[in-house]
Amino acid sequence: MSRAANRNRSLALGWLLVAVQVVLFLAVALWPSSWGLAAPAARELGGVLFVLGGIGGVAAAVFLGRALTPIPQPNGAGLSARGVYRWVRHPMYSSILVLCLGVAVSRGAVAVWVLAAALAVFFEVKTRFEERFLVEAYDGYAVYASRTGKFVPGVGRRR
C-alpha cells in the first residue's frame, strides 16, 4: 500500500472515531431522564459536574490553541504541555467525561451511565491510536507522556 493510501486510510479512521465520539456524546446528552433512582441533590451535583467539565473543556481548547483538531492525527501546529496539559495529556477528553458524568448524575437513567462508561472506554481506545501519531510527530512526546497522567493527574503515565 502506498504512503498516500495509508494516509487516506488513517484519516478515514480518524474521522470515523470522531463520528463515534459524537454519537456517544449526543446519546448521553439526549437520553430521556429517569428520576426514579436519582438522589434529591443529584440535579445540583450533576449541574456542578457539567459546569466543571465545560470549564475544563474550554481551558483545554485555549491551551491547545492552533493544535486543536477533531481527528487523532496532529495537525503540525505543535505540542502543548502548558496549562491543563501540564498535568493531563488528554484534558479535553477528561472534561467531556466529567460533563457526561454530570448529565448521568442529573438524569438518573442507567442507560446514561452505561453510555458515559462506553464513552470512557472509547476515549481509552482513541487515545491509544492518537498517541502513536503523537510519538511519531513530536520528539518530546514520549518523555512528556511518561511523566504526565492520561486523563487524571498522575494516573496512566505512558511507559
Buried (B, 14 or more C-beta within 10 A) or exposed (E): EEEEEEEEEBEEBBEEBBEBBEEBBEBBEEBEEEEEEBEEEBBEBBBBBBEBBBEBBEBBBEBBEEBBBEBBBBEEEEBBBEBBBEBBBBBBBBBBBBBBBBBBBBBBBEBBBBBBBBBBEBBBEBBEBBBEBBBEBBEEBEEBBEEBBBBEBEEBEBE
